[in-house]
Amino acid sequence: MGRNTRKRRMPLATRIVAGAAALAVGGGGLVWANFYASAHEEHGRHDRTRSAAAQVATIDCPDVGQKIRDVPHRARGEVDGELAAMDSQITDAYQRLATTRRAQAGDAQFVQNAILGPLKDRRKALIDRIKLEINRAGGKADDSLDELAACQGRPADQQNGGGQNGGGQDQGGDDNGNGVAGPVAEDFVDINDVPPNSRDSRNGLAADGDGGSTGTFTTDCGVNENNLFNSDNLIAAPGVDNGAHHTHDYVGNQDNDAFSSDEDLANADTTCQNQGDRSTYYWPVLRLQDGTEEFDANDQGGGAEGNIGKILKPAEARIRFVGSRQGDVVAMPKFLRVITGDAKSFTNGDANANASWSCSGFEDRQVTDKYPLCPDGSQVLRTVNFQSCWDGQNIDSANHRDHMAFVQEDGSCPDGFRAVPQLQIRLAYDIPAPTVENGQVRAPYAVDSFPEQLHKPITDHNDFINVMDDGLMNKVVDCINRGEDCR
């Protein structure tokens, strides 16, 4: 498989942690096997080591990016770079957590003294830089950001990020047989055991309904037949190589990497059948953890950060735009950026989670924090309804969220927001159901994730940049407002 090979530059904020990352991964990539190997060594230490491994499963850090407001536009690039460097710090700390289980077993304070304490100091340095950059650009930094420097160890038996299904996570001691931290047996549920109409969809409300603007516009952009993959995130971490720490599928625009400008996007090729749609649609890949060594097996964002196995392309990617239950929609501005879901929701909690997993034939049974086990002949479904209320002014915001909002329970937009066409993406996969026996899962599938997020299904997310020609966007709006179904 290919990957985006555009020449990259590394901003100062990223270079700060590059040396530490290189030490962590070595020349051939970090060896992710044996995360919990110490739990199976030396009979006399077995119980003690298993207990220590179970005490801290991952690292939980406050999400500084989601707390930032009112960053002057000319400081946003630097601030995004510092936030990406902060993500790299967490990745490095998690790698150290995962490879020092024996030391943790012998010293109850090891995690705090050797991992969390130094991590707090490094995060504080970057927070200070963020505040300085905001102030230099004419803004006023929030001094309370300093309170976000400290991280905690997440116990293995703590609830799954606040997901509605709850349930403990036995993350210490045993892995899934592949030597990586997740998914584990508790991350899967038989779709037959999911109650119908049980999903809490306060974030993912469908905007369309019987009233208002009832039309649809469907765009066919394929399923990444061109093998365009990378671990960048052009929206959240522009200008930063490996800003996502996991690999994305891309359809639509073919010039998607961290260094793509709006001009690059506007002039790029597109996989969409309607050539007026150069929008970029991307999501983290699903992988089957079957031992396959993909093109990124030794790369950052791939195997070097715990994302291993065969990349699974969707059998179908349905991308459509729908209307508002309360009236007409207005055109999206060109280059509008929208992130839905939260790649860090296992540690952040589910305030921004918008994952929805199901099986074909069981669409009335949706789960947010479990992967579904589907019966033979049924496809695994990932479905997402994007925010569809726009503030009427901005194509992005400092935390990449505040310029967009979800509809309210009655289908209306919050005060000051205007209804735009709602993007809905439905991905269908042909995946053999994993085997779950005796508390272990074999040949599981999982979404790529930040390492410390442990491949939890609740971390699923989608990204979109509108690069439709003005004429096509006007057609989308007209079709929806007239109640027509168009392509």
N, C-alpha and C positions, 0 to 999 in steps of 0.2 A: 504494500500500500504506500501511497505517496504522502507527502506532507508539504505544507507551505514553506518555501525555502527563501523567502525574501530576506535580503541582508538586514540585519538588525543592529541597532545601537543600544547601549546600556546606559541609562541615566544614572546620575550620581547616587540617588537613593538606593538603586539596585546594587551598585558596586559596593556599597557599604557592607552588604551581607554576602557578597559573592564568594569571598574567601572562606567564610564559615561554611557555606553550602558545599564548596569544593572539598573541604576537609571531611564533611559528613558523608559525601557520596563516594569519594575516591575516584580512581581513574575509570573503573568499569561500572559505576552506578552502585548505589547503596544495596547491600544484600538484605532484602526484606524478609527472606525466610528466617525462621527461628526467632520471630518476635517474642514468642513465649517458650522458646526452646528450653530456657533454664527451668521452666516448670516441669520438665520431664527428665532432668538430670539428677544424678546422685540421690539414691533412695533416701538417705538420711535427711536430705534437705527438701524433699519433695513437698511436704505439706507447708512448710514455712515459705518456700518460694512461690508456690501457687497462691498462698494468701497475700503475699506482697504484690504479685502481679495483678491480683483481683482488686487491690485497693485503688489503683490508679490506672484507668483504661486509656484515657486521652487527656488532652490539655484544653481547658475551657478559658478563652480570653474574651473580654468585652470587645464588641465590634465597634472600633473607633469610627470607621467610615459611616456607619448608620447614624452616629450621633452628631456628625458635623453638619452645620447649617451656615448659610450666608458666606460662603467662600467666594471672594472676588474672582471673576471669570479668569483673569490673567494669572491667578495662583492655582487654578484647578489642576493643571498638568503636573506641577510639582507636588501638590498635595496627593494626587492619585499615585504618583511615584513612591511617596513615603508610605502610603497605605499598602502598596504592593510589597514594599520592603518589609513591612510589618507582617504580612502574610508569610513571607519567606522566613522570618524569624520564628514564627509559630511552627512552620514545617520543620525547620532545623531542630527546634526543641522537642517536637514530637518524635523525630527520628532518634534523638538521644534517649528519650523516654523508652522507646520501643526496643532499643539495643543495649540497655543497661539493667535488665531485669535481675541479674545476679547481684549487682551492686545494691539495688534497691532492697533485695531480700536481706542483705547484711546490715543495712543502715536505714532506720525508719525515717531519717531526715534527709536522705539522699536526694529525693525528688525536689524538695523545697530548696535545699542548699546548692545543689549542682545544676538544677534545670530551671525551676520557677523563679528563684531569686535573680540569677543573671538575666533571664528573659525579661523580668520587670525592668531592670536597669536599661536594657537595650530598647525596650518599647518606650520608656520615658524619654530617651534621647530623641527618638523619632517624633514623639508627640511634641517635644519642644521645638523641633524643626518645623512641624506643621503649624504650630502657633506663630512662629516667627514669619513663615511665608505668608500666612493670612494677614498678619499685621503689616508686613512690608508692602502688601498689595492694596492697603487702604481699608482692610476689614478690621474686625475686632474679634480676636480669638477668645473662645470660651475657656477660662482657666479651669473649669471643672473637668476638662479632658484629662488632666493629670490623674484623676481618680480611676481612669480606665487602664492604667499601666499594668496593674497586677493581674496575673492569671492564676487559675486554680487547677488542681488535678481533678478530673471527673471520675468519681468512683464507678466501678463496673456495674454496680447494681442500681445506679441512678436512673430515673425515668428517661425515656428516649426523647429528650429535647422538648418535652411538653406536648408530644403528639396525643391525639385524642384516644388512641388505643392503649396508651400507657404501657405498663408491663416492664419488668426488670430486664436488664441486659447483662447476661453472663459473658462478659468480654475478657475476663482474665483466665489464663490457664490453658484454654483450648482455642485453636483457630478453626478454619473451615477445611483444613487439610491441605491448603495451598501455602500456608505460612504467611498469609497476609491478614491484616486486622479488619476482617469483615468482607462480606456479610456473614452473620452467624445464623443459626437455626431460628432464633427468635425474631429475625427480620423478615420471615416468610409466614404467609397465612394461606390456607386453602380458601379459594374464592367462595366455595360453598359455605364456609363458616362466617362470611361477612354478611351482616344483616343488610337487606335492601334499604336504600335511601338513608344510609347512616353517616355519610361523610359530612363533616363540618365544612361547608363551602363559603364561609363568610368572606374569604379573600377571592375565591374563584367564581363568584356569581356570574352566570351568563347574563349578558346585557340584553339579549334579544328575548322576545316573547310575543304574545298575541297582539299587543297594541304597539303604537309607535311606528318605528321604521322596521319593517319585517323582511326586507330583501337580504340577499347574501351575495358575496363575491368570492369565488374560489380561484386560487392561483396554483398551478401545477408546476412545482420546481424540482421534482425528482426526489431521490433518496441518497444523495451524495455519490452518484455514480462516478464522479471525477476524483474521488478519494481526497477531498480537501479536508485535512485535519491539522489542527495545531492546538497548543495549550495556552494561547493568548486569550486576552479578553479586551477587545477594542473599546468596549463601553466603560468597564470598571477600572481597567488598568492600561490606558492608552500609552504607547511608548515603552512598555515593559515586556520584555521577553519572558514567556512562561508565567504571565500574570495570573492565570487560572489555576495552575498546579494540577490540572487534569485536562484531558483531551476533549475537544469539541468536534462534532459533526457540523458541516456547513452546507446549506443549500441556498440557491439564489445567487447572490453576489459572489464573485470568484476572486476578489481581492481583499480577503478578510485576514488581516493580521494586526498586531498591535500598532503597526506604524502606518496603517492606511488612513489617508486624509479623506475628507468629504469629496474632494476632487477625484481622488483615486476611486472611490466607491461609485461616483457618478459616471466614470468612464470605463468601468470594468465590464467584463462579460457576465452573463447571468445564465443559470441553468433553468430559469423559469420559461415556460413555453411562451408566455406573453413577454416579449423582449422589453416592454416598457417597465417591467418590474425588476429592478436591480436591487431590491431590498435584500438585506442579509438576515437570514433566519438561522439560529444556531442553538445547540443544546449539548450537554455532556453525553459522550457515547455510552452505550451499554456494552458490557463485556461478559463473555462466558469464561469463567475461570476454569479452563480446561487444559492448561499447560501450554497453550499456543504462545509462541514468541512473536509478537507483532513488531512492526517497524520501529516502534518506540519502546521496545522492551528494556533498553538501557538508558533511555532519555529522561530528563526532567519532564514532569507532567505525565509520563508513562510509567514504565516499570520501576524506574529509580525513585518514584514516589508512591509505590504501592498500587498503581493502576495496571493490572496484569490480565493477560488472557486475550482471547479472540474478540476483536471488535465486531459487534453485531449491527448491521445496517437495518433500518426498518424495512419491512416488506412494503409498507405504504406510509407516506407522509401527507396527510390531508391538511391543507392550509387554507383557511377561509376567514372572511371578515363578515361580521353581522352587525345589526343595528341596535337601537335603543328602545326599550319598552316605553319610554316617556316622550318620544318625538323624533325629529330628524337628527341626523348626525352631520358634523362639519368635517371638512378635509383635515387630515393630519398634515402638519408641516413637514417639508422635506428634511431628512436627516434626523427626525425625531428618534430618540433612543429610549427603549423600554426594557427593563429587566423585570421578570416576574418569577416568584419563588425566591428561595434563599439558599445559596450553596453552603451556608454555615448554620443551617437551622438545627442541626443536632446539638450544637453548643449554644446557639443564640436563642433557642426556643422557637415556637411556631408562629410568632407574630406576623412574619412575612412569608411563611411557608405556603406554597401553592401547588404541591405535588398531588397528582391524582392517578392512581394505578388501578387497573381493572383487567378483565378478560373479555374477549369478544363473546357475545351472547349473554354476558352478565353485566352490562353497562350500568344497571341500576345499583350495582355494588361497587363502590369506590372506596379506596383506602389511601391514606396519606403517609403513614409511617410504617407500612409493610409492603413487601413485594408479594404479588399474588402468585399462587400455584394454580395454574390453569389446567383444565382437563385436556385430554388429547383432542386435537383439532381446533382448539381455541387459542387465539393469539393474545399475547401480553400487550396491553394498551397503556400508553402514557398520554394523558390528555391535559391540556392547560387552557384556561381562559385568561387572557391578559387584562390588565387595567385598561379601561376604555373612557376615562375622564381625564381631560387635558386642561392644564391651567390657562391655556389660551395665549401664552407668551413664550415659554421656554422649550427648547428641544432637549434639554438635559438639566440636571440640578446637581448640587454639590455631592449629595449622597446617592445620585442616580435614581431617586425614587419620588422626591417631593413634587416634581412637576406632573406626575400622573397619579390617579386615584382609581379605586374600584367603585363600581356603582353601589348605591345604598340598597337596602332591602326592597324598596319600592321601585328600583330600577333607575332612579334619578341620580344625578351627579351631585357631589357636595357643592356648597356655595362657592362661587368663583371658578368652577370648572365647567367645561363644555364637553358634550358627548362626541366622541370620534368613533369610527368603525372599530369594533372589537375584534382583535386577532384571536382566533382559536386554532390550536395545533393539536392534531391527533396522530400519534405515531403507533403503528401496529407492527409487532415483531413475531416471527416464528421461532419460538424458543422451547426446547424440551424442558418439561418441569424438573427442577432439581429434586434430588432425593433427600428427604429429611428423616434421619433415623437416630435414635439414641442421643438426641440432643445435638447432632451434628448435621450439617448440610454438605452434600457432595455435588460437584459440578454446578455451583450456583451462578446466577447472573447477577450483575450489580451495576449501578450507575457509577461512572468515574466521579471522584470527589477529591477535595482537599484531604491530605493524609489524615489529619486529626479528626475528620468527620466520619471515618470508619465505614465509608460506603453506605451510609444509611439512606433508605429510600426517601425520607423526608427532605433530603438535601437536593432533590431534583429541581431544576430551574430551566428557564428558557430566556433567550435574548433576541431582540429585534431592532433593526435600524431601518426606517422607512426611506427607501431610495426609489420610489415610484415616480415616473414622469408625472408632471402636473396633469396632463390629459388623462392618464390612467387613474390617478387618484380621484379626479372629478367623476370619472365613469363609475368608480367604486361607490362614491357617495350617492350618485344619482340612482344607481341600481338599488342600493339599500333603501334609500328614501322613497323610491317608487314601489317597493315591495317585489322587485324582480330577483330572479336567481341568475347570476351572470358569471361568465368566465373571461 
